Amino acid sequence: MEIRQLTPTYAVSPQISLTDVTAIRAAGFTTVIDNRPDAEIPAELHADQMRRAVEDAGMTFVSNPVIGGAITMEAVDGQRSAVEAATGPVLAYCASGNRSSIVWALAHAGKTPVNELIAIPARWGYNLEPFRAALERLAGEA
């Protein structure tokens, strides 16, 4: 597991395993957001299995599946709501961390400058430049 800190309170990661949950809790995270649809992953990593492990470790688990290439405002709103409801740092995961970065950026359009929303994930190799127009539109800049 590689945690990629985007902000002091929000990090992304590629797919986590059940054995990573203890380390996630030890790192201070209070909420874990699963951005992977169950259809993409083996049964042992499905949301129900992860929810049980995360909640048993004393953290909040949120399932907010994001389909690559088909990101919806519902998914963006779900991410925003989960982050706003968190009582501490949030770790969101998907296959690579990219989708978790994209929904984070879209959820913060209008609150954080678009250039920053693109530059922050870029430090970890995530290219959000193709989302610039959407970010600007959501921020009211377009």
DSSP file (Angstrom, degrees, kcal/mol; ACC not computed):
  #  RESIDUE AA STRUCTURE BP1 BP2  ACC     N-H-->O    O-->H-N    N-H-->O    O-->H-N    TCO  KAPPA ALPHA  PHI   PSI    X-CA   Y-CA   Z-CA
    1    1 A M              0   0    0      0, 0.0     2,-0.5     0, 0.0    15,-0.1   0.000 360.0 360.0 360.0 133.5    0.0    0.0    0.0
    2    2 A E        -     0   0    0     12,-0.1     2,-0.5     2,-0.0    10,-0.0  -0.949 360.0-153.3-124.0 110.7    1.3    3.4   -0.9
    3    3 A I        -     0   0    0     -2,-0.5     2,-0.6    10,-0.1    10,-0.2  -0.709   6.4-162.9 -85.2 128.0   -0.5    6.4    0.7
    4    4 A R  E     -A   12   0A   0      8,-3.1     8,-2.3    -2,-0.5     2,-0.6  -0.911  11.3-145.7-116.7 103.4   -0.3    9.5   -1.4
    5    5 A Q  E     +A   11   0A   0     -2,-0.6     6,-0.3     6,-0.2    86,-0.1  -0.555  24.2 171.8 -75.3 113.7   -1.1   12.6    0.7
    6    6 A L  E    S-     0   0A   0      4,-1.9     5,-0.2    -2,-0.6    -1,-0.2   0.855  74.2  -2.9 -86.6 -40.6   -2.9   15.2   -1.4
    7    7 A T  E >  S-A   10   0A   0      3,-2.4     3,-0.7   113,-0.0    -1,-0.3  -0.853  86.3 -92.3-137.9 173.1   -3.7   17.5    1.5
    8    8 A P  T 3  S+     0   0    0      0, 0.0     3,-0.1     0, 0.0    -3,-0.0   0.762 127.9  32.3 -60.9 -21.6   -3.1   17.2    5.3
    9    9 A T  T 3  S+     0   0    0      1,-0.2    81,-2.5    80,-0.1     2,-0.4   0.362 115.2  58.0-118.0   5.6   -6.6   15.6    5.6
   10   10 A Y  E <   +Ab   7  90A   0     -3,-0.7    -3,-2.4    79,-0.2    -4,-1.9  -0.976  54.4 166.7-143.4 126.0   -7.0   13.7    2.3
   11   11 A A  E     -Ab   5  91A   0     79,-2.4    81,-2.8    -2,-0.4     2,-0.3  -0.925  17.4-149.7-132.3 158.2   -4.9   11.0    0.8
   12   12 A V  E     +Ab   4  92A   0     -8,-2.3    -8,-3.1    -2,-0.3    81,-0.2  -0.857  13.9 179.9-124.2 162.2   -5.3    8.5   -2.0
   13   13 A S  E     - b   0  93A   0     79,-1.5    81,-1.6    -2,-0.3    84,-0.3  -0.990  32.0-106.4-154.5 151.5   -4.0    5.0   -2.6
   14   14 A P  S    S-     0   0    0      0, 0.0    81,-0.2     0, 0.0    82,-0.2  -0.238  80.2 -41.4 -64.2 174.1   -4.1    2.2   -5.0
   15   15 A Q        -     0   0    0     80,-0.8     2,-0.2    79,-0.4    80,-0.1  -0.047  66.4-147.8 -42.0 129.5   -6.2   -0.8   -4.0
   16   16 A I        -     0   0    0     -3,-0.2     2,-0.3    29,-0.1    -1,-0.1  -0.594   5.9-137.3 -96.0 164.4   -5.8   -1.6   -0.3
   17   17 A S    >>  -     0   0    0     -2,-0.2     3,-1.4     1,-0.1     4,-0.5  -0.724  28.5-104.5-114.4 169.3   -6.0   -5.1    1.2
   18   18 A L  G >4 S+     0   0    0      1,-0.3     3,-1.0    -2,-0.3     4,-0.3   0.846 121.4  57.9 -60.3 -33.7   -7.6   -6.3    4.3
   19   19 A T  G 34 S+     0   0    0      1,-0.2     4,-0.4     2,-0.1    -1,-0.3   0.626  97.0  63.1 -74.9 -11.6   -4.2   -6.6    5.9
   20   20 A D  G <> S+     0   0    0     -3,-1.4     4,-2.2     1,-0.2     3,-0.3   0.657  79.7  85.2 -82.2 -16.9   -3.5   -2.8    5.3
   21   21 A V  H <X S+     0   0    0     -3,-1.0     4,-2.4    -4,-0.5     5,-0.2   0.868  85.7  52.2 -59.0 -41.8   -6.4   -1.7    7.5
   22   22 A T  H  > S+     0   0    0     -4,-0.3     4,-2.4    -3,-0.2    -1,-0.2   0.913 111.5  47.1 -61.2 -42.5   -4.4   -1.8   10.8
   23   23 A A  H  > S+     0   0    0     -4,-0.4     4,-1.6    -3,-0.3    -1,-0.2   0.854 109.3  54.4 -68.0 -34.8   -1.6    0.4    9.2
   24   24 A I  H  <>S+     0   0    0     -4,-2.2     5,-1.7     2,-0.2    -2,-0.2   0.926 111.3  45.0 -64.0 -44.3   -4.2    2.8    7.8
   25   25 A R  H ><5S+     0   0    0     -4,-2.4     3,-1.8     1,-0.2    -2,-0.2   0.917 111.1  53.1 -64.3 -43.3   -5.7    3.2   11.3
   26   26 A A  H 3<5S+     0   0    0     -4,-2.4    -1,-0.2     1,-0.3    -2,-0.2   0.794 101.4  61.3 -63.5 -27.6   -2.2    3.6   12.8
   27   27 A A  T 3<5S-     0   0    0     -4,-1.6    -1,-0.3    -5,-0.1    -2,-0.2   0.517 123.3-105.4 -77.4  -4.5   -1.5    6.3   10.3
   28   28 A G  T < 5 +     0   0    0     -3,-1.8    -3,-0.2     1,-0.3     2,-0.1   0.502  67.3 149.5  98.1   4.7   -4.3    8.3   11.8
   29   29 A F      < -     0   0    0     -5,-1.7    -1,-0.3     1,-0.1    61,-0.2  -0.469  23.2-177.5 -72.7 143.6   -7.0    8.0    9.2
   30   30 A T        +     0   0    0     59,-2.9    30,-3.0     1,-0.3     2,-0.4   0.582  68.5  41.1-112.3 -19.4  -10.6    8.0   10.5
   31   31 A T  E     -dc  60  90A   0     58,-1.5    60,-2.4    28,-0.2     2,-0.5  -0.993  59.8-164.0-134.8 138.9  -12.5    7.4    7.2
   32   32 A V  E     -dc  61  91A   0     28,-2.8    30,-2.5    -2,-0.4     2,-0.5  -0.991   8.7-160.5-121.7 125.7  -11.8    5.1    4.3
   33   33 A I  E     -dc  62  92A   0     58,-2.6    60,-2.6    -2,-0.5     2,-0.7  -0.931   6.1-152.1-109.4 124.7  -13.6    5.7    1.0
   34   34 A D  E     +dc  63  93A   0     28,-3.1    30,-2.9    -2,-0.5    60,-0.2  -0.858  16.5 176.0 -95.0 110.9  -13.7    2.8   -1.5
   35   35 A N        +     0   0    0     58,-3.1    31,-2.0    -2,-0.7    60,-0.2   0.202  49.1 100.0 -99.8  15.0  -14.0    4.3   -5.0
   36   36 A R  S    S-     0   0    0     29,-0.2     2,-0.2    57,-0.2    11,-0.1  -0.876  71.7-128.6-104.8 129.6  -13.8    0.9   -6.8
   37   37 A P    >   -     0   0    0      0, 0.0     3,-2.0     0, 0.0     4,-0.4  -0.512  24.0-123.1 -66.2 140.8  -16.9   -0.9   -8.1
   38   38 A D  G >  S+     0   0    0      1,-0.3     3,-1.5     2,-0.2     7,-0.1   0.799 107.3  70.7 -56.1 -30.1  -17.0   -4.5   -6.9
   39   39 A A  G 3  S+     0   0    0      1,-0.3    -1,-0.3     4,-0.0     4,-0.1   0.692  94.8  55.9 -63.4 -17.2  -17.2   -5.7  -10.4
   40   40 A E  G <  S+     0   0    0     -3,-2.0    -1,-0.3     2,-0.1    -2,-0.2   0.636 106.5  51.0 -86.6 -15.2  -13.5   -4.7  -10.9
   41   41 A I  S <  S-     0   0    0     -3,-1.5     5,-0.1    -4,-0.4     0, 0.0  -0.803  89.4 -87.9-130.6 160.6  -12.0   -6.6   -8.0
   42   42 A P    >   -     0   0    0      0, 0.0     3,-2.3     0, 0.0     4,-0.3  -0.282  46.3-107.9 -64.5 154.0  -11.9  -10.1   -6.5
   43   43 A A  G >  S+     0   0    0      1,-0.3     3,-1.6     2,-0.2     6,-0.3   0.806 115.6  64.7 -54.1 -35.4  -14.6  -11.0   -4.0
   44   44 A E  G 3  S+     0   0    0      1,-0.3    -1,-0.3     5,-0.1   -26,-0.1   0.643 106.4  44.6 -68.9 -10.6  -12.3  -10.8   -1.0
   45   45 A L  G <  S+     0   0    0     -3,-2.3    -1,-0.3    -7,-0.1    -2,-0.2   0.297  85.1 128.6-111.5   7.4  -11.8   -7.1   -1.7
   46   46 A H  S X> S-     0   0    0     -3,-1.6     4,-2.3    -4,-0.3     3,-0.5  -0.153  76.3-100.7 -61.2 160.7  -15.5   -6.2   -2.2
   47   47 A A  H 3> S+     0   0    0      1,-0.2     4,-3.3     2,-0.2     5,-0.2   0.846 120.3  56.0 -53.9 -41.3  -17.0   -3.4   -0.3
   48   48 A D  H 3> S+     0   0    0      2,-0.2     4,-1.9     1,-0.2    -1,-0.2   0.907 110.3  45.1 -61.4 -41.3  -18.7   -5.6    2.3
   49   49 A Q  H <> S+     0   0    0     -3,-0.5     4,-1.9    -6,-0.3    -2,-0.2   0.923 116.4  45.2 -66.9 -44.8  -15.4   -7.3    3.2
   50   50 A M  H  X S+     0   0    0     -4,-2.3     4,-3.0     2,-0.2     5,-0.3   0.903 110.0  55.3 -66.8 -41.1  -13.6   -4.0    3.4
   51   51 A R  H  X S+     0   0    0     -4,-3.3     4,-2.9    -5,-0.2     5,-0.3   0.934 107.5  49.7 -56.8 -47.1  -16.4   -2.4    5.4
   52   52 A R  H  X S+     0   0    0     -4,-1.9     4,-2.3    -5,-0.2    -1,-0.2   0.928 114.1  44.4 -59.2 -46.6  -16.2   -5.1    8.0
   53   53 A A  H  X S+     0   0    0     -4,-1.9     4,-1.1     2,-0.2    -2,-0.2   0.918 115.9  46.3 -66.1 -44.3  -12.4   -4.8    8.4
   54   54 A V  H  <>S+     0   0    0     -4,-3.0     5,-2.1     1,-0.2     3,-0.3   0.928 115.7  44.9 -66.4 -45.6  -12.4   -1.0    8.4
   55   55 A E  H ><5S+     0   0    0     -4,-2.9     3,-1.6    -5,-0.3    -1,-0.2   0.874 108.8  56.6 -68.5 -35.9  -15.3   -0.7   10.9
   56   56 A D  H 3<5S+     0   0    0     -4,-2.3    -1,-0.2    -5,-0.3    -2,-0.2   0.794 104.4  54.9 -62.5 -26.7  -13.8   -3.4   13.1
   57   57 A A  T 3<5S-     0   0    0     -4,-1.1    -1,-0.3    -3,-0.3    -2,-0.2   0.428 125.7-104.5 -86.2   0.2  -10.6   -1.2   13.2
   58   58 A G  T < 5S+     0   0    0     -3,-1.6     2,-0.2     1,-0.3    -3,-0.2   0.659  81.6 118.2  89.1  16.8  -12.8    1.7   14.5
   59   59 A M      < -     0   0    0     -5,-2.1     2,-0.4   -28,-0.0    -1,-0.3  -0.696  66.4-106.9-110.8 166.4  -12.9    3.7   11.3
   60   60 A T  E     -d   31   0A   0    -30,-3.0   -28,-2.8    -2,-0.2     2,-0.4  -0.750  30.2-154.8 -90.2 138.5  -15.8    4.9    9.1
   61   61 A F  E     -d   32   0A   0     -2,-0.4     2,-0.4   -30,-0.2   -28,-0.2  -0.954   9.8-173.7-116.6 134.1  -16.1    3.1    5.7
   62   62 A V  E     -d   33   0A   0    -30,-2.5   -28,-3.1    -2,-0.4     2,-0.7  -0.993  13.0-152.8-127.8 126.1  -17.8    4.7    2.7
   63   63 A S  E     +d   34   0A   0     -2,-0.4   -28,-0.2   -30,-0.2   -30,-0.1  -0.885  27.1 158.4 -96.9 117.3  -18.5    2.9   -0.5
   64   64 A N        -     0   0    0    -30,-2.9    15,-0.0    -2,-0.7    -1,-0.0  -0.641  27.0-155.1-137.8  75.6  -18.6    5.4   -3.4
   65   65 A P        -     0   0    0      0, 0.0     2,-0.5     0, 0.0   -29,-0.2  -0.276   8.1-166.5 -60.5 132.5  -17.9    3.5   -6.6
   66   66 A V        -     0   0    0    -31,-2.0     2,-0.6     5,-0.1     5,-0.1  -0.985  10.9-145.6-122.3 124.2  -16.5    5.6   -9.4
   67   67 A I    >   -     0   0    0     -2,-0.5     3,-2.3     3,-0.4   -31,-0.1  -0.805  24.9-118.6 -93.5 120.3  -16.4    4.2  -12.9
   68   68 A G  T 3  S+     0   0    0     -2,-0.6    -1,-0.0     1,-0.3    31,-0.0  -0.296  99.0  15.2 -56.9 134.5  -13.4    5.2  -14.9
   69   69 A G  T 3  S+     0   0    0      1,-0.0    -1,-0.3     0, 0.0    -2,-0.0   0.398 123.3  65.7  81.4  -3.9  -14.4    7.2  -18.0
   70   70 A A    <   +     0   0    0     -3,-2.3    -3,-0.4     2,-0.1     2,-0.3  -0.221  63.7 166.1-143.4  47.6  -17.9    7.7  -16.6
   71   71 A I        -     0   0    0     -5,-0.1     2,-0.2     4,-0.0    -5,-0.1  -0.510  20.3-157.6 -71.6 128.6  -17.5    9.9  -13.5
   72   72 A T     >  -     0   0    0     -2,-0.3     4,-1.9     1,-0.1     3,-0.2  -0.665  29.2-120.1-105.8 160.1  -20.9   11.2  -12.4
   73   73 A M  H  > S+     0   0    0     -2,-0.2     4,-3.1     1,-0.2     5,-0.2   0.798 115.3  63.2 -66.0 -27.5  -21.8   14.2  -10.3
   74   74 A E  H  > S+     0   0    0      2,-0.2     4,-2.2     1,-0.2    -1,-0.2   0.920 104.5  45.6 -60.8 -42.8  -23.4   11.7   -8.0
   75   75 A A  H  > S+     0   0    0      2,-0.2     4,-2.2     1,-0.2    -2,-0.2   0.897 113.3  49.8 -67.0 -40.0  -20.0   10.2   -7.3
   76   76 A V  H  X S+     0   0    0     -4,-1.9     4,-2.6     2,-0.2    -2,-0.2   0.936 112.5  46.9 -63.2 -46.6  -18.5   13.7   -6.9
   77   77 A D  H  X S+     0   0    0     -4,-3.1     4,-2.6     1,-0.2    -2,-0.2   0.876 110.7  53.2 -63.4 -37.3  -21.2   14.7   -4.4
   78   78 A G  H  X S+     0   0    0     -4,-2.2     4,-2.2    -5,-0.2    -1,-0.2   0.895 110.0  47.4 -63.7 -40.4  -20.8   11.4   -2.6
   79   79 A Q  H  X S+     0   0    0     -4,-2.2     4,-2.5     2,-0.2     5,-0.2   0.936 112.3  49.4 -65.3 -46.5  -17.1   12.0   -2.2
   80   80 A R  H  X S+     0   0    0     -4,-2.6     4,-2.8     1,-0.2     5,-0.2   0.930 111.8  48.7 -59.0 -46.8  -17.7   15.6   -1.0
   81   81 A S  H  X S+     0   0    0     -4,-2.6     4,-2.0     1,-0.2    -1,-0.2   0.905 111.4  49.4 -61.5 -42.7  -20.2   14.4    1.5
   82   82 A A  H  X S+     0   0    0     -4,-2.2     4,-0.8     2,-0.2    -1,-0.2   0.902 113.2  46.5 -64.6 -41.0  -18.0   11.7    2.9
   83   83 A V  H >< S+     0   0    0     -4,-2.5     3,-0.6     1,-0.2    -2,-0.2   0.920 113.2  48.9 -67.5 -43.8  -15.0   14.1    3.3
   84   84 A E  H 3< S+     0   0    0     -4,-2.8    -1,-0.2     1,-0.2    -2,-0.2   0.835 112.1  49.1 -65.7 -32.0  -17.2   16.7    4.9
   85   85 A A  H 3< S+     0   0    0     -4,-2.0    -1,-0.2    -5,-0.2    -2,-0.2   0.621  87.2 113.3 -82.0 -13.1  -18.6   14.1    7.4
   86   86 A A    <<  -     0   0    0     -4,-0.8     4,-0.1    -3,-0.6   -55,-0.1  -0.266  58.3-151.6 -64.2 144.3  -15.2   12.7    8.3
   87   87 A T  S    S-     0   0    0      2,-0.1    -1,-0.1   -57,-0.0    -4,-0.1   0.344  77.3 -11.9 -95.7   4.6  -14.0   13.3   11.9
   88   88 A G  S    S-     0   0    0     -5,-0.1   -59,-0.1   -79,-0.1   -79,-0.1  -0.905 109.7 -11.6-174.6-162.4  -10.4   13.2   10.8
   89   89 A P        -     0   0    0      0, 0.0   -59,-2.9     0, 0.0   -58,-1.5  -0.184  59.4-143.1 -58.8 145.2   -8.1   12.4    7.9
   90   90 A V  E     -bc  10  31A   0    -81,-2.5   -79,-2.4   -61,-0.2     2,-0.5  -0.892  10.3-162.5-114.2 137.4   -9.6   10.5    4.9
   91   91 A L  E     -bc  11  32A   0    -60,-2.4   -58,-2.6    -2,-0.4     2,-0.4  -0.988  11.9-172.4-116.4 121.7   -8.0    7.8    2.8
   92   92 A A  E     -bc  12  33A   0    -81,-2.8   -79,-1.5    -2,-0.5     2,-0.3  -0.920   6.5-171.6-112.1 139.9   -9.7    7.1   -0.6
   93   93 A Y  E     +bc  13  34A   0    -60,-2.6   -58,-3.1    -2,-0.4     2,-0.2  -0.947  18.6 149.9-133.9 155.0   -8.6    4.3   -2.8
   94   94 A C        -     0   0    0    -81,-1.6   -79,-0.4    -2,-0.3   -58,-0.1  -0.655  69.5 -57.5-150.3-152.9   -9.3    2.9   -6.3
   95   95 A A  S    S-     0   0    0    -81,-0.2   -80,-0.8    -2,-0.2   -59,-0.0   0.921 130.1  -5.5 -67.5 -42.4   -7.1    0.9   -8.7
   96   96 A S  S    S-     0   0    0    -82,-0.2    -1,-0.1   -83,-0.1   -84,-0.1   0.545  98.1-102.1-126.0 -15.7   -4.3    3.5   -8.8
   97   97 A G  S  > S+     0   0    0    -84,-0.3     4,-1.5   -86,-0.0     5,-0.1   0.196  95.0 108.3 104.0 -12.2   -5.5    6.5   -6.8
   98   98 A N  H  > S+     0   0    0      2,-0.2     4,-2.5     1,-0.2     3,-0.4   0.952  77.3  45.0 -64.6 -53.0   -6.4    8.4  -10.0
   99   99 A R  H  > S+     0   0    0      1,-0.3     4,-2.6     2,-0.2     5,-0.3   0.885 111.8  54.1 -60.6 -37.6  -10.2    8.3   -9.7
  100  100 A S  H  > S+     0   0    0      1,-0.2     4,-1.2     2,-0.2    -1,-0.3   0.831 110.5  47.5 -65.3 -31.0  -10.0    9.2   -6.0
  101  101 A S  H  X S+     0   0    0     -4,-1.5     4,-2.5    -3,-0.4    -2,-0.2   0.886 110.8  51.3 -73.0 -41.0   -7.9   12.2   -7.0
  102  102 A I  H  X S+     0   0    0     -4,-2.5     4,-2.8     2,-0.2     5,-0.2   0.943 111.2  45.0 -64.3 -49.0  -10.3   13.2   -9.8
  103  103 A V  H  X S+     0   0    0     -4,-2.6     4,-2.1     1,-0.2    -1,-0.2   0.864 112.7  53.4 -66.7 -32.6  -13.5   13.1   -7.6
  104  104 A W  H  X S+     0   0    0     -4,-1.2     4,-1.1    -5,-0.3    -1,-0.2   0.951 111.4  45.2 -61.0 -49.1  -11.6   15.0   -4.9
  105  105 A A  H >X S+     0   0    0     -4,-2.5     3,-0.8     1,-0.2     4,-0.5   0.932 113.5  48.6 -62.5 -47.0  -10.6   17.7   -7.4
  106  106 A L  H >< S+     0   0    0     -4,-2.8     3,-0.9     1,-0.3    -1,-0.2   0.874 109.5  53.6 -61.8 -36.5  -14.1   18.0   -8.8
  107  107 A A  H 3< S+     0   0    0     -4,-2.1    -1,-0.3    -5,-0.2    -2,-0.2   0.727 111.3  46.4 -69.7 -21.3  -15.6   18.1   -5.3
  108  108 A H  H XX S+     0   0    0     -4,-1.1     3,-2.4    -3,-0.8     4,-1.8   0.363  78.5 128.7-103.9   3.8  -13.3   21.1   -4.5
  109  109 A A  B << S+e  112   0B   0     -3,-0.9    27,-0.1    -4,-0.5    -3,-0.0  -0.403  78.0  22.6 -60.5 131.8  -13.9   23.1   -7.7
  110  110 A G  T 34 S+     0   0    0      2,-0.7    -1,-0.3    -2,-0.1    -2,-0.1   0.187 120.0  63.1  94.1 -16.3  -14.8   26.6   -6.6
  111  111 A K  T <4 S+     0   0    0     -3,-2.4    -2,-0.2     1,-0.3    -3,-0.1   0.677 108.5  33.3-106.6 -28.8  -13.1   26.2   -3.2
  112  112 A T  B  < S-e  109   0B   0     -4,-1.8    -2,-0.7    -7,-0.2    -1,-0.3  -0.980  99.4 -94.9-128.4 138.3   -9.5   25.7   -4.4
  113  113 A P    >>  -     0   0    0      0, 0.0     4,-2.1     0, 0.0     3,-0.6  -0.228  32.0-124.2 -54.8 140.8   -8.0   27.3   -7.5
  114  114 A V  H 3> S+     0   0    0      1,-0.3     4,-1.6     2,-0.2     5,-0.2   0.877 110.0  57.9 -55.6 -42.3   -8.2   25.0  -10.6
  115  115 A N  H 3> S+     0   0    0      1,-0.2     4,-2.5     2,-0.2    -1,-0.3   0.886 108.7  46.5 -58.6 -38.0   -4.4   25.2  -11.1
  116  116 A E  H <> S+     0   0    0     -3,-0.6     4,-2.8     2,-0.2    -1,-0.2   0.890 106.7  57.3 -69.8 -39.7   -3.9   23.8   -7.6
  117  117 A L  H  < S+     0   0    0     -4,-2.1    -1,-0.2     1,-0.2    -2,-0.2   0.795 115.5  38.2 -62.3 -26.5   -6.5   21.1   -8.1
  118  118 A I  H  X S+     0   0    0     -4,-1.6     4,-1.2    -5,-0.2    10,-0.4   0.851 117.3  49.1 -88.0 -40.7   -4.5   19.9  -11.1
  119  119 A A  H  X S+     0   0    0     -4,-2.5     4,-1.1    -5,-0.2    -2,-0.2   0.859 102.7  60.2 -71.1 -36.9   -1.0   20.5   -9.6
  120  120 A I  H >< S+     0   0    0     -4,-2.8     3,-1.0     1,-0.2     4,-0.3   0.959 110.5  38.7 -61.2 -54.0   -1.6   18.7   -6.3
  121  121 A P  H >4>S+     0   0    0      0, 0.0     5,-1.9     0, 0.0     3,-1.8   0.817 106.2  69.0 -65.4 -26.8   -2.4   15.2   -7.7
  122  122 A A  H ><5S+     0   0    0     -4,-1.2     3,-1.9     1,-0.3    -2,-0.2   0.799  84.9  69.4 -61.9 -27.5    0.3   15.8  -10.4
  123  123 A R  T <<5S+     0   0    0     -4,-1.1    -1,-0.3    -3,-1.0    -3,-0.1   0.767 104.5  43.1 -60.3 -22.8    3.0   15.5   -7.7
  124  124 A W  T < 5S-     0   0    0     -3,-1.8    -1,-0.3    -4,-0.3    -2,-0.2   0.252 129.0 -96.3-106.2   9.8    2.0   11.8   -7.5
  125  125 A G  T < 5S+     0   0    0     -3,-1.9     2,-0.6     1,-0.3    -3,-0.2   0.583  78.2 139.2  89.9  10.1    1.8   11.3  -11.3
  126  126 A Y      < -     0   0    0     -5,-1.9     2,-0.9    -6,-0.1    -1,-0.3  -0.803  42.6-149.4 -92.6 121.9   -2.0   11.8  -11.7
  127  127 A N        +     0   0    0     -2,-0.6    -8,-0.1     1,-0.1    -9,-0.1  -0.786  28.6 162.1 -95.0 102.8   -2.8   13.9  -14.8
  128  128 A L    >   +     0   0    0     -2,-0.9     3,-2.2   -10,-0.4     4,-0.2   0.328  45.4 106.1 -99.6   6.4   -6.0   15.9  -14.2
  129  129 A E  G >  S+     0   0    0      1,-0.3     3,-2.1     2,-0.2     4,-0.3   0.864  72.2  62.0 -54.5 -38.9   -5.3   18.3  -17.1
  130  130 A P  G 3  S+     0   0    0      0, 0.0    -1,-0.3     0, 0.0     4,-0.2   0.681 102.6  53.7 -62.3 -13.1   -8.1   16.6  -19.2
  131  131 A F  G <> S+     0   0    0     -3,-2.2     4,-2.9     1,-0.2     5,-0.2   0.338  76.5 103.6 -99.9   5.4  -10.5   17.7  -16.4
  132  132 A R  H <> S+     0   0    0     -3,-2.1     4,-3.0     1,-0.2     5,-0.2   0.921  80.3  48.9 -55.4 -48.8   -9.5   21.3  -16.5
  133  133 A A  H  > S+     0   0    0     -4,-0.3     4,-2.5     1,-0.2    -1,-0.2   0.908 113.4  47.0 -60.9 -42.0  -12.6   22.4  -18.5
  134  134 A A  H  > S+     0   0    0     -4,-0.2     4,-2.7     2,-0.2    -1,-0.2   0.910 112.9  49.4 -65.3 -41.6  -14.9   20.5  -16.1
  135  135 A L  H  X S+     0   0    0     -4,-2.9     4,-1.9     2,-0.2    -2,-0.2   0.923 112.9  47.1 -62.3 -44.3  -13.1   22.0  -13.0
  136  136 A E  H  X>S+     0   0    0     -4,-3.0     5,-3.2    -5,-0.2     6,-1.0   0.900 112.2  50.2 -65.1 -40.4  -13.4   25.5  -14.5
  137  137 A R  H ><5S+     0   0    0     -4,-2.5     3,-1.0    -5,-0.2    -2,-0.2   0.935 112.7  46.1 -63.0 -46.4  -17.1   25.0  -15.3
  138  138 A L  H 3<5S+     0   0    0     -4,-2.7    -1,-0.2     1,-0.3    -2,-0.2   0.821 112.3  51.7 -66.5 -30.1  -17.8   23.7  -11.7
  139  139 A A  H 3<5S-     0   0    0     -4,-1.9    -1,-0.3    -5,-0.2    -2,-0.2   0.532 115.6-116.5 -82.8  -6.0  -15.8   26.6  -10.3
  140  140 A G  T <<5S+     0   0    0     -3,-1.0    -3,-0.2    -4,-0.5    -2,-0.1   0.726  85.2 116.2  77.5  21.2  -17.8   29.1  -12.4
  141  141 A E      <       0   0    0     -5,-3.2    -4,-0.2    -6,-0.2    -5,-0.1   0.567 360.0 360.0 -96.4 -11.7  -14.7   30.2  -14.3
  142  142 A A              0   0    0     -6,-1.0    -1,-0.2    -9,-0.1    -5,-0.1   0.459 360.0 360.0 -95.2 360.0  -15.8   29.0  -17.7
